[in-house]
C-alpha cells in the first residue's frame, strides 16, 4: 500500500506541466466522480481533467472506487463558472457477515443450536454520463464544484439512470 501511494504521488507531481495550468487537490464524491482523494488539472483553454480514487481493503470488508472526469468551462467570471462534463466512475465493494440458522436440539442445555456460515458478498457499479456543473472560488485557493450528471449505470442491482450529484472541495494552485 505504501508503494502504491508513493507511485501515485510521483505520477501526480511528474505530470507534464502545461502553460497556464491550474492544479487542484482535495476530496470528491459523486456518481461520475467516484469517491476519495481527487486531483484536477484545469487549462486556460477551458479544458479540465479530474482523477479520483479511494482504495480500502481488508479480510472482512473493503471498497475500491475511482473516477475520471473531463470538464469544459462554458463561462467563468473569476469567482464563479459553469461547465459541461463527461465522467466515468466505478466501484467494487466487499462485505463479510455470518449467516446463522437456529435448529432445535432436544439434548442441548439451551434447546437451540446455531449453525453459522461465513458469507462474502461482492458488489460493483459502473457509471458514466454527461453533466452540467457550477464551480465557485473562495479566497485565492479554494474551489467548490457541484455538478448534476445524467448517469447511466450498471452494477449488482442491474441497469439504471440516476441523477446523483457530484461534489468536490479542493485546494487550487498554479498560474
C-alpha positions as CSV (number, residue, x, y, z in Angstrom):
1,X,0.0,0.0,0.0
2,X,2.9,2.4,0.8
3,X,4.4,1.7,-2.6
4,X,1.1,2.4,-4.3
5,X,0.8,5.7,-2.5
6,X,4.4,6.7,-3.4
7,X,3.8,5.8,-7.1
8,X,0.6,7.9,-7.2
9,X,2.3,10.9,-5.6
10,X,5.2,10.6,-8.0
11,X,2.9,10.3,-11.0
12,X,0.8,13.3,-9.9
13,X,3.9,15.6,-9.5
14,X,5.5,14.4,-12.7
15,X,2.5,15.2,-14.9
16,X,3.6,17.3,-17.9
17,X,3.4,21.0,-17.0
18,X,1.0,22.8,-19.2
19,X,1.4,26.6,-19.8
20,X,-1.2,28.5,-17.8
21,X,-2.5,25.4,-15.9
22,X,-4.2,25.3,-12.5
23,X,-3.8,22.2,-10.3
24,X,-6.2,21.2,-7.6
25,X,-6.0,18.6,-4.8
26,X,-8.8,17.6,-2.5
27,X,-11.8,15.4,-2.0
28,X,-14.6,14.5,-4.3
29,X,-17.7,12.2,-4.3
30,X,-20.5,11.5,-6.8
31,X,-21.9,9.2,-9.4
32,X,-19.4,10.1,-12.2
33,X,-16.6,11.5,-9.9
34,X,-16.2,8.3,-7.9
35,X,-15.2,8.9,-4.3
36,X,-12.0,9.7,-2.5
37,X,-8.9,11.8,-2.9
38,X,-9.0,13.8,-6.1
39,X,-6.6,15.6,-8.4
40,X,-7.7,18.1,-11.1
41,X,-5.9,19.9,-13.9
42,X,-7.6,22.9,-15.4
43,X,-6.1,24.5,-18.5
44,X,-6.7,28.1,-19.5
45,X,-8.2,26.8,-22.8
46,X,-11.2,25.8,-20.8
47,X,-10.5,22.0,-20.8
48,X,-10.0,20.2,-17.5
49,X,-9.5,16.7,-16.2
50,X,-10.1,15.2,-12.8
51,X,-9.0,11.8,-11.4
52,X,-10.4,10.5,-8.1
53,X,-9.7,7.3,-6.2
54,X,-10.1,5.5,-2.8
55,X,-8.7,2.1,-2.0
56,X,-9.7,0.4,1.2
57,X,-9.5,-3.4,1.5
58,X,-9.0,-6.0,4.3
59,X,-10.1,-9.5,5.1
60,X,-13.6,-8.6,6.2
61,X,-14.7,-5.7,4.0
62,X,-13.4,-3.1,1.6
63,X,-14.0,-0.8,-1.2
64,X,-12.1,0.3,-4.3
65,X,-13.6,3.3,-6.0
66,X,-12.3,5.6,-8.8
67,X,-13.4,8.0,-11.4
68,X,-12.1,10.0,-14.4
69,X,-13.9,13.2,-15.4
70,X,-13.5,15.6,-18.4
71,X,-14.6,19.1,-18.0
72,X,-15.0,22.1,-20.4
73,X,-15.7,25.5,-18.9
74,X,-18.5,27.3,-20.7
75,X,-18.3,30.6,-18.9
76,X,-16.3,32.0,-16.0
77,X,-16.1,35.4,-14.4
78,X,-13.2,34.9,-12.0
79,X,-15.2,33.7,-8.9
80,X,-18.0,31.5,-10.4
81,X,-18.0,29.3,-13.5
82,X,-20.3,27.0,-15.3
83,X,-19.1,23.9,-17.1
84,X,-20.1,20.8,-19.0
85,X,-18.6,17.5,-18.3
86,X,-18.4,13.8,-19.1
87,X,-17.4,11.3,-16.4
88,X,-16.8,7.6,-15.9
89,X,-16.6,6.0,-12.4
90,X,-16.5,2.6,-10.9
91,X,-16.7,0.9,-7.5
92,X,-16.1,-2.6,-6.1
93,X,-17.1,-3.3,-2.6
94,X,-16.8,-6.4,-0.4
95,X,-18.6,-7.3,2.8
96,X,-18.4,-10.4,5.0
97,X,-21.0,-11.5,7.5
98,X,-22.2,-14.6,9.3
99,X,-25.5,-16.2,8.2
100,X,-26.8,-18.3,11.1
101,X,-29.7,-20.8,11.2
102,X,-31.2,-21.9,14.5
103,X,-32.2,-25.5,14.9
104,X,-33.9,-27.3,17.8
105,X,-31.6,-29.6,19.8
106,X,-33.5,-31.7,22.3
107,X,-30.4,-32.7,24.3
108,X,-28.8,-29.2,24.4
109,X,-28.9,-27.1,27.6
110,X,-30.5,-24.1,25.9
111,X,-32.6,-26.0,23.4
112,X,-31.3,-24.2,20.3
113,X,-28.2,-24.7,18.3
114,X,-26.9,-22.1,15.8
115,X,-25.1,-23.2,12.7
116,X,-23.3,-20.3,11.1
117,X,-21.6,-19.9,7.7
118,X,-19.3,-17.1,6.6
119,X,-20.9,-15.2,3.7
120,X,-18.9,-12.9,1.5
121,X,-20.7,-10.5,-0.9
122,X,-19.2,-8.5,-3.7
123,X,-21.0,-5.5,-5.2
124,X,-19.9,-3.5,-8.2
125,X,-21.1,-0.4,-10.0
126,X,-20.0,1.4,-13.2
127,X,-21.4,4.8,-14.1
128,X,-21.0,7.1,-17.0
129,X,-22.7,10.2,-18.4
130,X,-22.7,13.9,-19.2
131,X,-23.4,16.6,-16.7
132,X,-23.6,20.4,-16.0
133,X,-21.8,21.9,-13.1
134,X,-21.1,25.1,-11.2
135,X,-17.7,25.9,-9.7
136,X,-17.1,28.6,-7.1
137,X,-13.8,30.0,-6.0
138,X,-13.3,31.3,-2.4
139,X,-10.3,33.3,-1.2
140,X,-7.4,32.6,-3.6
141,X,-7.1,28.9,-3.5
142,X,-10.3,27.1,-2.6
143,X,-12.6,25.7,-5.3
144,X,-16.0,24.0,-4.7
145,X,-17.7,22.2,-7.5
146,X,-21.3,21.0,-7.7
147,X,-22.5,19.0,-10.7
148,X,-25.6,17.2,-11.7
149,X,-24.9,14.4,-14.3
150,X,-27.4,12.3,-16.1
151,X,-25.8,9.0,-15.2
152,X,-26.2,5.6,-16.9
153,X,-25.1,3.0,-14.5
154,X,-24.8,-0.8,-14.4
155,X,-24.0,-2.8,-11.4
156,X,-25.0,-5.5,-9.0
157,X,-28.6,-4.0,-8.9
158,X,-28.8,-4.0,-12.8
159,X,-29.2,-1.0,-15.1
160,X,-30.4,2.4,-14.2
161,X,-30.4,6.1,-15.0
162,X,-29.6,8.1,-11.8
163,X,-29.0,11.8,-11.5
164,X,-26.8,11.5,-8.4
165,X,-24.9,14.8,-7.9
166,X,-21.1,15.2,-7.8
167,X,-19.4,17.4,-5.2
168,X,-15.7,18.4,-4.9
169,X,-13.8,20.5,-2.3
170,X,-10.3,21.2,-3.5
171,X,-7.2,23.4,-2.8
172,X,-6.1,25.1,-6.0
173,X,-2.7,26.4,-7.1
174,X,-0.8,27.4,-10.3
175,X,-0.5,30.2,-12.7
